[in-house]
Structures are given as structure tokens and as C-alpha cells.
Amino acid sequence: MFQSGYFVGTLDYDKANFQHGSFTELDRGFDFYAPQTFTDESGRTILFGWMGITDETEIFQPTISNHWVHALTIPRVLQLKEGKVYQAPVEELKTLRKDKIEVKIDRMEGNPVHLEAGQSSELLLELLNMEAGQFQITFRNEACLIIDSDKKEVSLQRRNLKSGDLETRTCKISSVSKLHIFMDLSSLEIFINEGEEVFTTRYFPNPNENMIILRGEAEFKLTKWNLA
């Protein structure tokens, strides 16, 4: 009901005719709506999206008791590459980084890796080698990103605010080599392969739950920053 996306094609301004391809969603997550774009002074196309959906679960948003609801995404730079729109966090966000931590895992061998998240964190994960099966990242025990190399799928799971049941959003992707993730106490923005696909969602973990857990057979390099 609340899809936001784009068509790539050629517009004939004189005849008001648009020859285009198929519709493509801009964001594969749960909470992305009403995107707005503008061109900045350097010529970049910048997008902000509304991180919220006015559906039947809106009244169950826990922030309503604090007199606010929903949010905006971080600003994203749009680029058209081979007929597909890529989204990337603006470079200026790097000025928020602090407390850098680097982790290199040659082989997980079934043992999960635990990291402590700050109130606001940025993660950059490079998958150097991933064997068949699944690789999972759990965020504060409330949301989970699942990369399934056999099915060539990426899925995001979270708990439904109304029912408490797990709900899932999935997209097809040939392979995953890089994840760029921004997270705080109520939002996740996940950029896959330099913005080839993006998952945006609100989630509401227990405030005392601050662990990021990685599971699966993979070799990877992870860099984490807390954000000012």
C-alpha cells in the first residue's frame, strides 16, 4: 500500500510522453515513505525519506506516549548506475564518527561474535568470504538481517508492534559483499553493496539491550563507530 519507487526511462518533454522500464522500490524495509529529493550546491541529488507508515500499527508506536511519532532518514546521495538507482549515506555523516573499533574474523566456525552498540552506531562490514548458508546480524535482540547465499536473498525481520509476531521483508540479490549500517535506539538503515539495496525500519528494543550478534560461516572485516 505504501510503496515508494522509481521508473528509469526517457521523457519527451514536447509530447509529454515517458518511455520507461519496470517499477523498482527504493527501499526494501518496513518504514520508508514520501521521499523528497533536491540538488545541492555541488550537484548531488540528495534524498530524505519519511521513516514511518500511517497504517493500523501506527497507534502502537511506543513514542506516542512521549508526544512524537516517526522520523526522517539520514540524507542519501542518489546515483543511477546501469539502469538502477543506488543510495549512499552522504559523506558529511563521517564527521559524527568516534570511538573506532575494528574486528577481523578469519573464520567464525559457528561461534557468534558479540559487539556492544552505542546509543547511535555506524557499522561497516566487508564480507571477504562467505560459504553456503546463512549469515545473520541481530540488532539488540529486536531485529535481524539474514543473508541467504543459497536462495540469493536478503531478509530483515522485526517484531510487529501490534501482534508481537515476527514479520519479514525480503529482496533478491545475487551476492552481498558489503553492509553499511546506521542504527540507534529506534531505527535501522542498512545499505547493501554500496546502496544497491536498502532496508529502512523502525524498531523498539529494550533500552538495556545493546548487543550486536553476528552468526554464520564467513570471513569478514567489521569497523564500528559510535556517533556523536
Buried (B, 14 or more C-beta within 10 A) or exposed (E): EEEEEBEBEEEEEEEEEEEEEEEEBBBBBBBBBEBEEEEEEEEBBBBBBBBBBEEEBBEEBEEEEEEEBBBEBBBBBBEEEEEEBBBBBBEEBEEBBEEEEEEEBEEBEEEEBEBEBBEBBBBBBBBEEBEEEBBBBBBBBBBBBBBBBEEEBBBBBBBEBEEEEEBEBBBEBEEBEBBBBBBBBBBBBBBBBEBBBBBBBBBBBEEEEBBBBBBBBBBBBBBBBBBE
